Amino acid sequence: MPMQLDLSAAAARSPAQPAALTVAVDAEPDAIDLDAPSIAIEFSAFNDGRGLSLAVLLREQYGYQGELHATGELIPDMIHYLRRCRFDRVTLPERFTAAEIEAASAPHKAYYQGSASDPEPAFRRTSRSA
């Protein structure tokens, strides 16, 4: 059975539900039903970053507030990128162990560059906390 991992606090509070809408990584954002409560972005290969870009577009430019779910040919090393692109859930293929997934979930304590989840670069985050 594939391993499902919650990436956001909101997803952790709600039970897993099947995606209401599944789209490919090359889907045009204009053609996606933004009223869907959940959108699954199906990655056909782990080395195809278009799904990450699509997630950021849906959140930032189209204002999508529902659940974003990453599925398909993903690897544990992608988890932190998925989190930074504001995915709520990820389903990894069953070939990965829980230990592999845990080890890859948080490989870095901090990032220099900004992201969709925290757009401020490190030097601004540091001065913000001072």
CORKAFEN-V768533 format. One record per residue. N is the residue number from 1. RES is the residue in one small letter. PHI is phi in degrees with one decimal (* if undefined). NEAR is the number of other ideal C-beta (glycine too) atoms within 12 Angstrom. D_FIRST is the distance of its C-alpha to the first C-alpha in Angstrom with 1 decimal. Layout:
BEGIN
n: <N N>
res: <RES RES>
phi: <PHI PHI>
near: <NEAR NEAR>
d_first: <D_FIRST D_FIRST>
END
This chain:
BEGIN
n: <1 2 3 4 5 6 7 8 9 10 11 12 13 14 15 16 17 18 19 20 21 22 23 24 25 26 27 28 29 30 31 32 33 34 35 36 37 38 39 40 41 42 43 44 45 46 47 48 49 50 51 52 53 54 55 56 57 58 59 60 61 62 63 64 65 66 67 68 69 70 71 72 73 74 75 76 77 78 79 80 81 82 83 84 85 86 87 88 89 90 91 92 93 94 95 96 97 98 99 100 101 102 103 104 105 106 107 108 109 110 111 112 113 114 115 116 117 118 119 120 121 122 123 124 125 126 127 128 129 130>
res: <m p m q l d l s a a a a r s p a q p a a l t v a v d a e p d a i d l d a p s i a i e f s a f n d g r g l s l a v l l r e q y g y q g e l h a t g e l i p d m i h y l r r c r f d r v t l p e r f t a a e i e a a s a p h k a y y q g s a s d p e p a f r r t s r s a>
phi: <* -62.9 -90.1 -107.4 -130.4 -83.5 -105.4 -127.6 -64.3 -64.0 -67.4 -67.1 -82.6 -109.5 -67.8 -61.5 -133.3 -63.3 -64.3 -75.1 -146.9 -115.5 -128.9 -82.8 -64.1 -98.0 -66.3 -80.7 -55.9 -62.5 -91.5 -91.4 -74.3 -76.9 -87.9 -65.5 -68.9 -147.0 -123.4 -99.1 -100.2 -90.2 -84.9 -85.2 -153.7 -67.9 -94.5 -107.3 -82.9 -62.4 -66.1 -66.0 -63.7 -62.0 -61.0 -64.5 -59.6 -61.1 -74.8 -81.2 -93.2 -105.6 67.5 -66.6 -109.4 -75.0 -80.4 -104.8 -125.4 -93.8 -136.6 104.5 -81.9 -105.9 -125.3 -56.0 -60.7 -85.8 -55.6 -68.5 -68.8 -60.9 -62.4 -69.6 -93.2 73.8 -72.6 -95.3 -143.4 -138.3 -116.1 -95.8 -58.0 -69.3 -70.1 -97.4 -86.8 -61.0 -65.0 -64.1 -67.7 -62.1 -64.5 -90.0 -66.0 -139.8 -73.2 -125.5 -83.1 -152.3 -125.7 -75.5 -81.6 -76.6 -147.7 -64.6 -81.3 -150.3 -70.0 -76.0 -70.4 -57.5 -65.7 -78.7 -64.7 -66.3 -71.3 -66.6 -85.6 -81.6>
near: <9 20 27 30 33 26 33 26 11 17 27 15 11 17 12 22 17 18 28 19 26 24 35 23 30 19 26 14 25 13 15 28 20 23 14 24 20 33 39 37 47 26 37 19 17 26 16 22 22 25 38 33 23 37 43 28 28 39 30 20 16 24 12 30 19 31 35 44 42 46 34 28 24 41 25 27 21 37 34 27 33 43 32 27 33 36 44 38 37 47 34 34 23 14 14 28 14 15 11 19 30 16 15 27 25 18 18 17 8 19 22 15 17 18 27 27 26 19 18 19 16 19 15 15 18 12 10 12 10 7>
d_first: <0.0 3.8 6.5 9.2 12.7 16.0 18.9 21.7 23.5 23.5 19.7 19.5 22.0 20.4 17.3 14.5 15.6 14.7 16.9 20.2 21.0 19.2 21.6 21.8 23.1 26.5 27.0 30.4 30.3 33.2 31.2 28.3 28.7 29.1 29.3 25.6 24.1 21.0 20.8 17.7 19.0 17.1 17.8 18.5 19.2 18.9 22.7 23.6 24.7 25.8 22.8 24.1 27.6 26.5 25.0 28.3 30.4 28.7 29.3 32.7 34.5 33.1 32.6 29.1 28.3 25.1 21.5 20.4 16.8 15.9 13.2 13.1 14.2 14.5 15.1 15.6 19.3 19.3 18.3 21.9 23.1 20.8 22.1 25.6 25.3 24.5 20.9 19.6 15.8 13.5 9.9 9.4 7.8 5.5 9.0 10.4 11.1 12.1 15.7 15.6 14.4 17.1 19.7 19.4 19.3 23.1 24.9 28.2 30.2 32.2 32.7 36.0 35.4 34.6 31.4 30.3 29.3 32.6 35.2 37.8 38.3 38.6 42.4 42.4 39.8 41.9 45.1 43.5 42.8 46.3>
END
